[in-house]
Amino acid sequence: MTLSVYFVTPDGVSDALVLAAARGGATAVQLRDKCASDAAMIAQARRLKAQLAPLGVPLIVNDRLPVALAAGADGLHIGQSDGDPARMRAALGPDAILGLSIETEAQLAAVPPGIVDYLGVGPVRATATKPDHATPLGLDGLARIVAAAAVPAVAIGGVGAADISALKAAGCAGIAVVSTIAAAPDPGAAAHELALAWRHA
């Protein structure tokens, strides 16, 4: 799986916006919706999975294991309060993608070996997208966690195209964004800009 441009959707995202991002250059999509019912999210995940698969872009469901399983999503991403990673892995099976959010070095030290495929590390900076976020790590804190991680890590939280060189230097496998793509006048062009910046950094 290529994590270089990892698009995390806002609540209520349209299928069209997700597909524009994927066609523009997003290499992975995390369907995150804190408001939708499980039934609505399953239906959307099934639609998106069918449309993203030909593009080679995996669909990862945020937080909701039953949705990921029912929709046949490529994987699941969980936060620190979303349950035990080992239990999630057992439910998903060995072939699904499992991602985990990491906010501190202590959380990284507690990750069970051989269970998760990648980490979402952040927030790097304060971000309005998630007002209840943990204390920002800054680039130095990010680099320490990434260096100690046994699996690839993507940076999230207040990062954009201008940070890509620093994120690559810190050892990140990619950049995760929400509003940089979702709030752009042209989401596909925004994803393309990130993809080009990553490639050339």
N, CA and C atoms as an extended XYZ file, in Angstrom:
603
Properties=species:S:1:pos:R:3:atomname:S:1:resname:S:1:resid:I:1 pbc="F F F"
N         0.842       -1.197        0.000 N   MET     1
C         0.000        0.000        0.000 CA  MET     1
C         0.877        1.247        0.000 C   MET     1
N         0.538        2.189       -0.849 N   THR     2
C         1.262        3.455       -0.903 CA  THR     2
C         0.528        4.490       -0.049 C   THR     2
N         1.231        5.070        0.898 N   LEU     3
C         0.616        5.982        1.867 CA  LEU     3
C         0.921        7.455        1.586 C   LEU     3
N         1.586        7.742        0.481 N   SER     4
C         2.139        9.083        0.290 CA  SER     4
C         1.104       10.202        0.376 C   SER     4
N        -0.070       10.020       -0.225 N   VAL     5
C        -1.138       11.032       -0.110 CA  VAL     5
C        -2.376       10.328        0.432 C   VAL     5
N        -2.579       10.462        1.724 N   TYR     6
C        -3.602        9.714        2.463 CA  TYR     6
C        -4.750       10.686        2.773 C   TYR     6
N        -5.886       10.479        2.112 N   PHE     7
C        -7.032       11.389        2.258 CA  PHE     7
C        -7.997       10.851        3.300 C   PHE     7
N        -8.195       11.625        4.362 N   VAL     8
C        -9.177       11.307        5.397 CA  VAL     8
C       -10.410       12.164        5.134 C   VAL     8
N       -11.568       11.536        4.957 N   THR     9
C       -12.746       12.289        4.541 CA  THR     9
C       -13.386       13.035        5.707 C   THR     9
N       -14.008       14.175        5.413 N   PRO    10
C       -14.826       14.845        6.416 CA  PRO    10
C       -16.194       14.174        6.509 C   PRO    10
N       -16.939       14.468        7.571 N   ASP    11
C       -18.308       13.953        7.692 CA  ASP    11
C       -19.125       14.343        6.466 C   ASP    11
N       -19.925       13.404        5.988 N   GLY    12
C       -20.854       13.716        4.895 CA  GLY    12
C       -20.204       13.892        3.536 C   GLY    12
N       -19.010       13.357        3.360 N   VAL    13
C       -18.323       13.535        2.080 CA  VAL    13
C       -19.120       12.874        0.957 C   VAL    13
N       -19.052       13.489       -0.226 N   SER    14
C       -19.725       12.912       -1.394 CA  SER    14
C       -18.815       11.901       -2.071 C   SER    14
N       -19.428       10.920       -2.732 N   ASP    15
C       -18.653        9.967       -3.522 CA  ASP    15
C       -17.818       10.696       -4.574 C   ASP    15
N       -18.400       11.726       -5.181 N   ALA    16
C       -17.719       12.443       -6.260 CA  ALA    16
C       -16.429       13.088       -5.774 C   ALA    16
N       -16.456       13.653       -4.563 N   LEU    17
C       -15.254       14.294       -4.035 CA  LEU    17
C       -14.163       13.255       -3.781 C   LEU    17
N       -14.547       12.115       -3.215 N   VAL    18
C       -13.567       11.050       -2.951 CA  VAL    18
C       -12.936       10.571       -4.253 C   VAL    18
N       -13.744       10.377       -5.264 N   LEU    19
C       -13.217        9.896       -6.548 CA  LEU    19
C       -12.335       10.936       -7.219 C   LEU    19
N       -12.700       12.211       -7.077 N   ALA    20
C       -11.858       13.278       -7.623 CA  ALA    20
C       -10.488       13.264       -6.954 C   ALA    20
N       -10.482       13.067       -5.633 N   ALA    21
C        -9.218       13.021       -4.903 CA  ALA    21
C        -8.368       11.838       -5.364 C   ALA    21
N        -9.009       10.676       -5.526 N   ALA    22
C        -8.281        9.476       -5.940 CA  ALA    22
C        -7.735        9.622       -7.355 C   ALA    22
N        -8.544       10.181       -8.233 N   ARG    23
C        -8.075       10.367       -9.609 CA  ARG    23
C        -6.976       11.413       -9.671 C   ARG    23
N        -7.027       12.373       -8.751 N   GLY    24
C        -6.015       13.431       -8.740 CA  GLY    24
C        -4.671       12.963       -8.218 C   GLY    24
N        -4.679       11.997       -7.309 N   GLY    25
C        -3.393       11.537       -6.792 CA  GLY    25
C        -3.410       10.978       -5.385 C   GLY    25
N        -4.568       10.988       -4.717 N   ALA    26
C        -4.631       10.357       -3.397 CA  ALA    26
C        -4.339        8.867       -3.550 C   ALA    26
N        -3.482        8.335       -2.686 N   THR    27
C        -3.066        6.937       -2.812 CA  THR    27
C        -3.791        6.018       -1.834 C   THR    27
N        -4.505        6.598       -0.864 N   ALA    28
C        -5.320        5.834        0.075 CA  ALA    28
C        -6.434        6.745        0.565 C   ALA    28
N        -7.594        6.154        0.847 N   VAL    29
C        -8.742        6.921        1.339 CA  VAL    29
C        -9.233        6.296        2.632 C   VAL    29
N        -9.372        7.141        3.648 N   GLN    30
C        -9.991        6.700        4.905 CA  GLN    30
C       -11.376        7.334        5.000 C   GLN    30
N       -12.399        6.500        4.971 N   LEU    31
C       -13.774        6.978        5.094 CA  LEU    31
C       -14.073        7.188        6.566 C   LEU    31
N       -14.170        8.450        6.951 N   ARG    32
C       -14.405        8.812        8.348 CA  ARG    32
C       -15.678        9.645        8.412 C   ARG    32
N       -16.648        9.200        9.194 N   ASP    33
C       -17.896        9.945        9.344 CA  ASP    33
C       -18.451        9.661       10.728 C   ASP    33
N       -18.386       10.674       11.590 N   LYS    34
C       -18.831       10.508       12.971 CA  LYS    34
C       -20.343       10.673       13.110 C   LYS    34
N       -21.019       11.047       12.038 N   CYS    35
C       -22.457       11.338       12.110 CA  CYS    35
C       -23.319       10.289       11.407 C   CYS    35
N       -22.815        9.664       10.367 N   ALA    36
C       -23.625        8.738        9.570 CA  ALA    36
C       -23.965        7.479       10.362 C   ALA    36
N       -25.106        6.894       10.054 N   SER    37
C       -25.465        5.599       10.639 CA  SER    37
C       -24.570        4.518       10.042 C   SER    37
N       -24.493        3.388       10.728 N   ASP    38
C       -23.717        2.270       10.181 CA  ASP    38
C       -24.248        1.866        8.811 C   ASP    38
N       -25.577        1.814        8.676 N   ALA    39
C       -26.178        1.384        7.406 CA  ALA    39
C       -25.789        2.315        6.267 C   ALA    39
N       -25.840        3.629        6.528 N   ALA    40
C       -25.489        4.603        5.489 CA  ALA    40
C       -24.004        4.511        5.145 C   ALA    40
N       -23.209        4.289        6.155 N   MET    41
C       -21.768        4.224        5.927 CA  MET    41
C       -21.387        2.941        5.184 C   MET    41
N       -22.056        1.844        5.503 N   ILE    42
C       -21.809        0.590        4.777 CA  ILE    42
C       -22.137        0.769        3.299 C   ILE    42
N       -23.296        1.384        3.025 N   ALA    43
C       -23.700        1.588        1.635 CA  ALA    43
C       -22.684        2.450        0.889 C   ALA    43
N       -22.227        3.539        1.531 N   GLN    44
C       -21.251        4.403        0.870 CA  GLN    44
C       -19.914        3.684        0.701 C   GLN    44
N       -19.497        2.954        1.726 N   ALA    45
C       -18.224        2.239        1.632 CA  ALA    45
C       -18.247        1.208        0.506 C   ALA    45
N       -19.363        0.518        0.343 N   ARG    46
C       -19.460       -0.460       -0.750 CA  ARG    46
C       -19.345        0.222       -2.110 C   ARG    46
N       -20.032        1.364       -2.250 N   ARG    47
C       -19.952        2.107       -3.514 CA  ARG    47
C       -18.518        2.554       -3.785 C   ARG    47
N       -17.898        3.146       -2.779 N   LEU    48
C       -16.552        3.682       -2.960 CA  LEU    48
C       -15.535        2.579       -3.224 C   LEU    48
N       -15.682        1.477       -2.522 N   LYS    49
C       -14.748        0.359       -2.726 CA  LYS    49
C       -14.780       -0.097       -4.186 C   LYS    49
N       -15.971       -0.210       -4.748 N   ALA    50
C       -16.110       -0.656       -6.130 CA  ALA    50
C       -15.486        0.331       -7.113 C   ALA    50
N       -15.547        1.617       -6.774 N   GLN    51
C       -15.027        2.639       -7.689 CA  GLN    51
C       -13.542        2.912       -7.484 C   GLN    51
N       -13.057        2.697       -6.271 N   LEU    52
C       -11.641        2.947       -5.990 CA  LEU    52
C       -10.757        1.772       -6.395 C   LEU    52
N       -11.304        0.556       -6.339 N   ALA    53
C       -10.500       -0.634       -6.635 CA  ALA    53
C        -9.827       -0.573       -8.006 C   ALA    53
N       -10.549       -0.166       -9.072 N   PRO    54
C        -9.887       -0.100      -10.375 CA  PRO    54
C        -8.749        0.931      -10.428 C   PRO    54
N        -8.788        1.899       -9.510 N   LEU    55
C        -7.741        2.922       -9.460 CA  LEU    55
C        -6.557        2.471       -8.597 C   LEU    55
N        -6.697        1.316       -7.951 N   GLY    56
C        -5.635        0.837       -7.086 CA  GLY    56
C        -5.527        1.587       -5.775 C   GLY    56
N        -6.626        2.228       -5.358 N   VAL    57
C        -6.628        3.027       -4.123 CA  VAL    57
C        -7.413        2.276       -3.050 C   VAL    57
N        -6.780        1.873       -1.969 N   PRO    58
C        -7.498        1.140       -0.930 CA  PRO    58
C        -8.466        2.025       -0.150 C   PRO    58
N        -9.574        1.441        0.267 N   LEU    59
C       -10.561        2.126        1.102 CA  LEU    59
C       -10.445        1.589        2.524 C   LEU    59
N       -10.167        2.483        3.442 N   ILE    60
C       -10.010        2.134        4.846 CA  ILE    60
C       -11.114        2.826        5.633 C   ILE    60
N       -11.809        2.100        6.470 N   VAL    61
C       -12.901        2.653        7.270 CA  VAL    61
C       -12.362        3.091        8.624 C   VAL    61
N       -12.755        4.275        9.042 N   ASN    62
C       -12.341        4.783       10.347 CA  ASN    62
C       -13.220        4.235       11.453 C   ASN    62
N       -12.593        3.623       12.452 N   ASP    63
C       -13.237        3.377       13.743 CA  ASP    63
C       -14.236        2.223       13.781 C   ASP    63
N       -15.056        2.064       12.754 N   ARG    64
C       -16.203        1.156       12.846 CA  ARG    64
C       -15.911       -0.208       12.216 C   ARG    64
N       -15.542       -1.148       13.063 N   LEU    65
C       -15.241       -2.500       12.603 CA  LEU    65
C       -16.418       -3.151       11.871 C   LEU    65
N       -17.651       -3.071       12.411 N   PRO    66
C       -18.772       -3.707       11.697 CA  PRO    66
C       -18.966       -3.153       10.287 C   PRO    66
N       -18.723       -1.858       10.106 N   VAL    67
C       -18.862       -1.245        8.785 CA  VAL    67
C       -17.784       -1.793        7.850 C   VAL    67
N       -16.540       -1.827        8.331 N   ALA    68
C       -15.443       -2.328        7.496 CA  ALA    68
C       -15.704       -3.756        7.047 C   ALA    68
N       -16.182       -4.586        7.963 N   LEU    69
C       -16.437       -5.987        7.631 CA  LEU    69
C       -17.612       -6.124        6.674 C   LEU    69
N       -18.708       -5.434        6.953 N   ALA    70
C       -19.912       -5.567        6.123 CA  ALA    70
C       -19.697       -5.028        4.716 C   ALA    70
N       -18.866       -3.985        4.602 N   ALA    71
C       -18.658       -3.356        3.294 CA  ALA    71
C       -17.557       -4.040        2.495 C   ALA    71
N       -16.815       -4.943        3.134 N   GLY    72
C       -15.680       -5.542        2.435 CA  GLY    72
C       -14.587       -4.536        2.154 C   GLY    72
N       -14.416       -3.569        3.063 N   ALA    73
C       -13.388       -2.543        2.889 CA  ALA    73
C       -12.004       -3.179        2.928 C   ALA    73
N       -11.027       -2.440        2.431 N   ASP    74
C        -9.659       -2.958        2.420 CA  ASP    74
C        -9.045       -2.968        3.813 C   ASP    74
N        -9.602       -2.145        4.705 N   GLY    75
C        -9.017       -2.117        6.032 CA  GLY    75
C        -9.778       -1.229        6.989 C   GLY    75
N        -9.168       -1.052        8.166 N   LEU    76
C        -9.758       -0.316        9.273 CA  LEU    76
C        -8.673        0.547        9.899 C   LEU    76
N        -9.059        1.752       10.329 N   HIS    77
C        -8.145        2.606       11.088 CA  HIS    77
C        -8.786        2.912       12.432 C   HIS    77
N        -8.027        2.698       13.503 N   ILE    78
C        -8.567        2.942       14.841 CA  ILE    78
C        -7.719        3.949       15.596 C   ILE    78
N        -8.396        4.647       16.524 N   GLY    79
C        -7.705        5.552       17.429 CA  GLY    79
C        -7.397        4.847       18.734 C   GLY    79
N        -6.836        5.588       19.666 N   GLN    80
C        -6.427        5.006       20.939 CA  GLN    80
C        -7.606        4.537       21.782 C   GLN    80
N        -8.777        5.112       21.549 N   SER    81
C        -9.948        4.752       22.363 CA  SER    81
C       -10.946        3.868       21.617 C   SER    81
N       -10.532        3.334       20.474 N   ASP    82
C       -11.469        2.574       19.636 CA  ASP    82
C       -11.410        1.059       19.828 C   ASP    82
N       -10.603        0.612       20.774 N   GLY    83
C       -10.550       -0.831       21.014 CA  GLY    83
C        -9.148       -1.398       20.891 C   GLY    83
N        -9.030       -2.651       21.233 N   ASP    84
C        -7.749       -3.350       21.250 CA  ASP    84
C        -7.307       -3.726       19.836 C   ASP    84
N        -6.128       -3.275       19.406 N   PRO    85
C        -5.686       -3.601       18.046 CA  PRO    85
C        -5.630       -5.105       17.767 C   PRO    85
N        -5.234       -5.898       18.755 N   ALA    86
C        -5.144       -7.345       18.534 CA  ALA    86
C        -6.527       -7.944       18.278 C   ALA    86
N        -7.522       -7.437       18.989 N   ARG    87
C        -8.894       -7.926       18.770 CA  ARG    87
C        -9.384       -7.516       17.384 C   ARG    87
N        -9.042       -6.298       16.975 N   MET    88
C        -9.435       -5.834       15.644 CA  MET    88
C        -8.778       -6.687       14.562 C   MET    88
N        -7.503       -6.986       14.758 N   ARG    89
C        -6.800       -7.814       13.784 CA  ARG    89
C        -7.430       -9.195       13.686 C   ARG    89
N        -7.794       -9.769       14.824 N   ALA    90
C        -8.416      -11.093       14.818 CA  ALA    90
C        -9.729      -11.081       14.042 C   ALA    90
N       -10.495       -9.997       14.185 N   ALA    91
C       -11.782       -9.883       13.496 CA  ALA    91
C       -11.598       -9.647       11.999 C   ALA    91
N       -10.594       -8.847       11.642 N   LEU    92
C       -10.367       -8.487       10.243 CA  LEU    92
C        -9.720       -9.608        9.442 C   LEU    92
N        -8.910      -10.419       10.119 N   GLY    93
C        -8.133      -11.427        9.414 CA  GLY    93
C        -6.758      -10.881        9.065 C   GLY    93
N        -5.885      -11.746        8.590 N   PRO    94
C        -4.485      -11.354        8.383 CA  PRO    94
C        -4.229      -10.472        7.170 C   PRO    94
N        -5.145      -10.459        6.220 N   ASP    95
C        -4.872       -9.769        4.960 CA  ASP    95
C        -5.373       -8.333        4.903 C   ASP    95
N        -6.265       -7.954        5.801 N   ALA    96
C        -6.793       -6.588        5.790 CA  ALA    96
C        -5.753       -5.602        6.319 C   ALA    96
N        -5.897       -4.355        5.918 N   ILE    97
C        -5.020       -3.284        6.403 CA  ILE    97
C        -5.537       -2.822        7.764 C   ILE    97
N        -4.646       -2.646        8.728 N   LEU    98
C        -5.032       -2.097       10.029 CA  LEU    98
C        -4.095       -0.963       10.386 C   LEU    98
N        -4.678        0.224       10.572 N   GLY    99
C        -3.905        1.399       10.963 CA  GLY    99
C        -4.282        1.847       12.367 C   GLY    99
N        -3.354        2.513       13.028 N   LEU   100
C        -3.554        2.956       14.412 CA  LEU   100
C        -3.031        4.372       14.576 C   LEU   100
N        -3.806        5.217       15.261 N   SER   101
C        -3.374        6.580       15.559 CA  SER   101
C        -2.445        6.582       16.772 C   SER   101
N        -1.356        7.327       16.659 N   ILE   102
C        -0.381        7.461       17.734 CA  ILE   102
C        -0.177        8.950       18.020 C   ILE   102
N        -0.284        9.312       19.296 N   GLU   103
C        -0.139       10.721       19.686 CA  GLU   103
C         1.081       10.967       20.573 C   GLU   103
N         1.627        9.904       21.165 N   THR   104
C         2.757       10.047       22.095 CA  THR   104
C         3.729        8.881       21.934 C   THR   104
N         4.933        9.084       22.430 N   GLU   105
C         5.918        8.006       22.406 CA  GLU   105
C         5.489        6.839       23.293 C   GLU   105
N         4.783        7.137       24.383 N   ALA   106
C         4.296        6.070       25.262 CA  ALA   106
C         3.286        5.183       24.542 C   ALA   106
N         2.413        5.793       23.745 N   GLN   107
C         1.451        5.005       22.970 CA  GLN   107
C         2.171        4.122       21.953 C   GLN   107
N         3.212        4.643       21.349 N   LEU   108
C         3.979        3.846       20.390 CA  LEU   108
C         4.593        2.623       21.081 C   LEU   108
N         5.123        2.830       22.269 N   ALA   109
C         5.768        1.736       22.998 CA  ALA   109
C         4.777        0.633       23.351 C   ALA   109
N         3.488        0.983       23.427 N   ALA   110
C         2.467        0.004       23.817 CA  ALA   110
C         1.868       -0.750       22.631 C   ALA   110
N         2.277       -0.404       21.403 N   VAL   111
C         1.717       -1.070       20.219 CA  VAL   111
C         2.195       -2.520       20.185 C   VAL   111
N         1.263       -3.479       20.123 N   PRO   112
C         1.688       -4.881       20.065 CA  PRO   112
C         2.387       -5.179       18.740 C   PRO   112
N         3.493       -5.892       18.767 N   PRO   113
C         4.226       -6.167       17.520 CA  PRO   113
C         3.438       -7.063       16.577 C   PRO   113
N         3.602       -6.786       15.287 N   GLY   114
C         3.025       -7.651       14.265 CA  GLY   114
C         1.518       -7.534       14.090 C   GLY   114
N         0.918       -6.484       14.626 N   ILE   115
C        -0.550       -6.366       14.574 CA  ILE   115
C        -1.001       -5.306       13.581 C   ILE   115
N        -0.378       -4.118       13.608 N   VAL   116
C        -0.814       -3.031       12.726 CA  VAL   116
C         0.130       -2.893       11.543 C   VAL   116
N        -0.414       -2.358       10.448 N   ASP   117
C         0.345       -2.206        9.207 CA  ASP   117
C         0.971       -0.833        9.048 C   ASP   117
N         0.356        0.164        9.642 N   TYR   118
C         0.887        1.527        9.553 CA  TYR   118
C         0.364        2.334       10.730 C   TYR   118
N         0.979        3.488       10.948 N   LEU   119
C         0.569        4.397       12.017 CA  LEU   119
C         0.211        5.754       11.436 C   LEU   119
N        -0.809        6.377       12.016 N   GLY   120
C        -1.100        7.778       11.756 CA  GLY   120
C        -0.572        8.560       12.945 C   GLY   120
N         0.432        9.390       12.741 N   VAL   121
C         1.113       10.061       13.848 CA  VAL   121
C         0.787       11.555       13.847 C   VAL   121
N         0.296       12.026       14.978 N   GLY   122
C        -0.051       13.438       15.077 CA  GLY   122
C        -0.926       13.717       16.288 C   GLY   122
N        -1.434       14.934       16.403 N   PRO   123
C        -1.294       15.988       15.399 CA  PRO   123
C         0.095       16.613       15.416 C   PRO   123
N         0.589       16.920       14.226 N   VAL   124
C         1.862       17.614       14.122 CA  VAL   124
C         1.687       19.043       14.618 C   VAL   124
N         0.582       19.652       14.203 N   ARG   125
C         0.250       21.005       14.667 CA  ARG   125
C        -1.224       21.033       15.073 C   ARG   125
N        -1.621       22.091       15.751 N   ALA   126
C        -3.033       22.275       16.086 CA  ALA   126
C        -3.832       22.391       14.792 C   ALA   126
N        -5.039       21.812       14.785 N   THR   127
C        -5.871       21.850       13.580 CA  THR   127
C        -7.331       22.009       13.943 C   THR   127
N        -8.015       22.853       13.184 N   ALA   128
C        -9.443       23.079       13.426 CA  ALA   128
C       -10.282       21.892       12.997 C   ALA   128
N        -9.712       21.000       12.181 N   THR   129
C       -10.470       19.836       11.712 CA  THR   129
C       -10.879       18.940       12.874 C   THR   129
N       -10.024       18.874       13.896 N   LYS   130
C       -10.296       18.014       15.048 CA  LYS   130
C       -10.018       18.824       16.321 C   LYS   130
N       -11.010       19.578       16.812 N   PRO   131
C       -10.768       20.484       17.937 CA  PRO   131
C       -10.334       19.787       19.225 C   PRO   131
N       -10.692       18.511       19.394 N   ASP   132
C       -10.356       17.800       20.637 CA  ASP   132
C        -9.050       17.013       20.527 C   ASP   132
N        -8.177       17.451       19.620 N   HIS   133
C        -6.954       16.696       19.385 CA  HIS   133
C        -6.008       16.750       20.590 C   HIS   133
N        -5.054       15.830       20.581 N   ALA   134
C        -4.031       15.791       21.622 CA  ALA   134
C        -3.046       16.943       21.426 C   ALA   134
N        -2.138       17.084       22.385 N   THR   135
C        -1.106       18.120       22.297 CA  THR   135
C        -0.272       17.917       21.033 C   THR   135
N        -0.111       18.984       20.229 N   PRO   136
C         0.669       18.825       18.995 CA  PRO   136
C         2.098       18.357       19.268 C   PRO   136
N         2.593       17.495       18.370 N   LEU   137
C         3.930       16.915       18.519 CA  LEU   137
C         5.028       17.834       18.021 C   LEU   137
N         4.695       18.653       17.019 N   GLY   138
C         5.740       19.388       16.326 CA  GLY   138
C         6.548       18.437       15.453 C   GLY   138
N         7.375       18.984       14.603 N   LEU   139
C         8.151       18.145       13.683 CA  LEU   139
C         9.177       17.296       14.425 C   LEU   139
N         9.748       17.818       15.516 N   ASP   140
C        10.744       17.053       16.267 CA  ASP   140
C        10.108       15.843       16.946 C   ASP   140
N         8.944       16.057       17.567 N   GLY   141
C         8.240       14.951       18.215 CA  GLY   141
C         7.801       13.907       17.206 C   GLY   141
N         7.332       14.383       16.060 N   LEU   142
C         6.957       13.475       14.974 CA  LEU   142
C         8.149       12.616       14.555 C   LEU   142
N         9.284       13.258       14.346 N   ALA   143
C        10.469       12.538       13.881 CA  ALA   143
C        10.906       11.476       14.882 C   ALA   143
N        10.803       11.767       16.177 N   ARG   144
C        11.206       10.784       17.194 CA  ARG   144
C        10.318        9.540       17.136 C   ARG   144
N         9.005        9.761       16.995 N   ILE   145
C         8.074        8.624       16.931 CA  ILE   145
C         8.292        7.818       15.653 C   ILE   145
N         8.430        8.515       14.540 N   VAL   146
C         8.614        7.824       13.260 CA  VAL   146
C         9.900        6.996       13.271 C   VAL   146
N        10.956        7.545       13.847 N   ALA   147
C        12.235        6.832       13.894 CA  ALA   147
C        12.141        5.560       14.728 C   ALA   147
N        11.279        5.577       15.751 N   ALA   148
C        11.156        4.430       16.652 CA  ALA   148
C        10.102        3.422       16.186 C   ALA   148
N         9.318        3.794       15.176 N   ALA   149
C         8.210        2.940       14.732 CA  ALA   149
C         8.720        1.761       13.910 C   ALA   149
N         8.055        0.614       14.097 N   ALA   150
C         8.438       -0.594       13.364 CA  ALA   150
C         7.696       -0.726       12.040 C   ALA   150
N         6.709        0.147       11.811 N   VAL   151
C         5.911        0.110       10.582 CA  VAL   151
C         5.858        1.511        9.980 C   VAL   151
N         5.461        1.646        8.715 N   PRO   152
C         5.388        2.969        8.098 CA  PRO   152
C         4.442        3.903        8.854 C   PRO   152
N         4.734        5.198        8.791 N   ALA   153
C         3.932        6.196        9.501 CA  ALA   153
C         3.572        7.341        8.574 C   ALA   153
N         2.341        7.821        8.711 N   VAL   154
C         1.910        9.023        7.997 CA  VAL   154
C         1.693       10.137        9.017 C   VAL   154
N         2.048       11.338        8.629 N   ALA   155
C         1.876       12.507        9.494 CA  ALA   155
C         0.510       13.108        9.268 C   ALA   155
N        -0.147       13.500       10.353 N   ILE   156
C        -1.473       14.126       10.240 CA  ILE   156
C        -1.585       15.270       11.234 C   ILE   156
N        -2.394       16.264       10.889 N   GLY   157
C        -2.688       17.353       11.807 CA  GLY   157
C        -1.979       18.641       11.436 C   GLY   157
N        -2.665       19.500       10.692 N   GLY   158
C        -2.119       20.812       10.375 CA  GLY   158
C        -0.954       20.801        9.406 C   GLY   158
N        -0.861       19.747        8.579 N   VAL   159
C         0.241       19.668        7.616 CA  VAL   159
C        -0.293       19.813        6.192 C   VAL   159
N         0.553       20.348        5.326 N   GLY   160
C         0.155       20.551        3.938 CA  GLY   160
C         1.343       20.408        3.015 C   GLY   160
N         1.165       20.820        1.773 N   ALA   161
C         2.199       20.628        0.758 CA  ALA   161
C         3.530       21.258        1.151 C   ALA   161
N         3.488       22.389        1.838 N   ALA   162
C         4.727       23.080        2.217 CA  ALA   162
C         5.555       22.286        3.226 C   ALA   162
N         4.932       21.312        3.887 N   ASP   163
C         5.638       20.516        4.901 CA  ASP   163
C         6.245       19.236        4.346 C   ASP   163
N         5.974       18.912        3.106 N   ILE   164
C         6.312       17.582        2.603 CA  ILE   164
C         7.808       17.283        2.677 C   ILE   164
N         8.654       18.235        2.340 N   SER   165
C        10.103       17.982        2.421 CA  SER   165
C        10.512       17.637        3.848 C   SER   165
N         9.971       18.362        4.820 N   ALA   166
C        10.304       18.107        6.224 CA  ALA   166
C         9.752       16.769        6.681 C   ALA   166
N         8.556       16.404        6.208 N   LEU   167
C         7.958       15.122        6.592 CA  LEU   167
C         8.766       13.959        6.015 C   LEU   167
N         9.191       14.109        4.765 N   LYS   168
C        10.031       13.072        4.160 CA  LYS   168
C        11.353       12.944        4.910 C   LYS   168
N        11.942       14.090        5.271 N   ALA   169
C        13.213       14.072        5.999 CA  ALA   169
C        13.057       13.403        7.361 C   ALA   169
N        11.847       13.523        7.935 N   ALA   170
C        11.582       12.897        9.232 CA  ALA   170
C        11.331       11.398        9.113 C   ALA   170
N        11.258       10.904        7.878 N   GLY   171
C        11.071        9.476        7.672 CA  GLY   171
C         9.644        9.039        7.443 C   GLY   171
N         8.737        9.994        7.287 N   CYS   172
C         7.324        9.646        7.084 CA  CYS   172
C         7.121        8.965        5.735 C   CYS   172
N         6.154        8.044        5.714 N   ALA   173
C         5.797        7.363        4.472 CA  ALA   173
C         4.751        8.141        3.685 C   ALA   173
N         4.160        9.159        4.329 N   GLY   174
C         3.145        9.934        3.638 CA  GLY   174
C         2.596       11.053        4.496 C   GLY   174
N         1.700       11.806        3.895 N   ILE   175
C         1.012       12.908        4.545 CA  ILE   175
C        -0.483       12.611        4.523 C   ILE   175
N        -1.133       12.758        5.665 N   ALA   176
C        -2.582       12.558        5.756 CA  ALA   176
C        -3.260       13.910        5.913 C   ALA   176
N        -4.266       14.160        5.095 N   VAL   177
C        -4.951       15.460        5.105 CA  VAL   177
C        -6.459       15.269        5.028 C   VAL   177
N        -7.153       16.259        5.535 N   VAL   178
C        -8.616       16.314        5.412 CA  VAL   178
C        -8.968       17.529        4.569 C   VAL   178
N        -8.894       18.707        5.187 N   SER   179
C        -9.393       19.921        4.530 CA  SER   179
C        -8.523       20.374        3.364 C   SER   179
N        -7.233       20.029        3.366 N   THR   180
C        -6.371       20.426        2.243 CA  THR   180
C        -6.957       19.953        0.925 C   THR   180
N        -7.578       18.776        0.947 N   ILE   181
C        -8.257       18.270       -0.252 CA  ILE   181
C        -9.741       18.600       -0.220 C   ILE   181
N       -10.410       18.286        0.903 N   ALA   182
C       -11.875       18.383        0.940 CA  ALA   182
C       -12.387       19.806        0.809 C   ALA   182
N       -11.627       20.786        1.326 N   ALA   183
C       -12.093       22.175        1.286 CA  ALA   183
C       -11.542       22.946        0.095 C   ALA   183
N       -10.772       22.275       -0.739 N   ALA   184
C       -10.189       22.951       -1.905 CA  ALA   184
C       -11.254       23.204       -2.969 C   ALA   184
N       -11.117       24.303       -3.723 N   PRO   185
C       -12.070       24.556       -4.819 CA  PRO   185
C       -12.075       23.415       -5.835 C   PRO   185
N       -10.918       22.787       -6.039 N   ASP   186
C       -10.789       21.648       -6.944 CA  ASP   186
C       -10.062       20.532       -6.185 C   ASP   186
N       -10.799       19.619       -5.544 N   PRO   187
C       -10.163       18.583       -4.730 CA  PRO   187
C        -9.184       17.711       -5.515 C   PRO   187
N        -9.516       17.421       -6.767 N   GLY   188
C        -8.618       16.613       -7.590 CA  GLY   188
C        -7.294       17.314       -7.821 C   GLY   188
N        -7.349       18.610       -8.100 N   ALA   189
C        -6.117       19.384       -8.311 CA  ALA   189
C        -5.306       19.473       -7.020 C   ALA   189
N        -5.997       19.593       -5.887 N   ALA   190
C        -5.301       19.657       -4.604 CA  ALA   190
C        -4.573       18.351       -4.317 C   ALA   190
N        -5.228       17.225       -4.604 N   ALA   191
C        -4.583       15.927       -4.420 CA  ALA   191
C        -3.394       15.775       -5.365 C   ALA   191
N        -3.557       16.254       -6.580 N   HIS   192
C        -2.480       16.174       -7.572 CA  HIS   192
C        -1.270       16.991       -7.124 C   HIS   192
N        -1.529       18.163       -6.553 N   GLU   193
C        -0.438       19.016       -6.062 CA  GLU   193
C         0.343       18.306       -4.955 C   GLU   193
N        -0.380       17.663       -4.039 N   LEU   194
C         0.285       16.926       -2.969 CA  LEU   194
C         1.104       15.758       -3.512 C   LEU   194
N         0.532       15.045       -4.480 N   ALA   195
C         1.235       13.910       -5.063 CA  ALA   195
C         2.516       14.341       -5.760 C   ALA   195
N         2.440       15.437       -6.514 N   LEU   196
C         3.640       15.947       -7.193 CA  LEU   196
C         4.682       16.401       -6.185 C   LEU   196
N         4.222       17.114       -5.155 N   ALA   197
C         5.151       17.615       -4.141 CA  ALA   197
C         5.854       16.453       -3.437 C   ALA   197
N         5.102       15.397       -3.149 N   TRP   198
C         5.712       14.248       -2.485 CA  TRP   198
C         6.753       13.582       -3.395 C   TRP   198
N         6.376       13.446       -4.647 N   ARG   199
C         7.261       12.765       -5.594 CA  ARG   199
C         8.582       13.513       -5.764 C   ARG   199
N         8.497       14.845       -5.746 N   HIS   200
C         9.681       15.650       -6.065 CA  HIS   200
C        10.435       16.131       -4.835 C   HIS   200
N         9.929       15.834       -3.656 N   ALA   201
C        10.602       16.316       -2.430 CA  ALA   201
C        11.898       15.542       -2.202 C   ALA   201
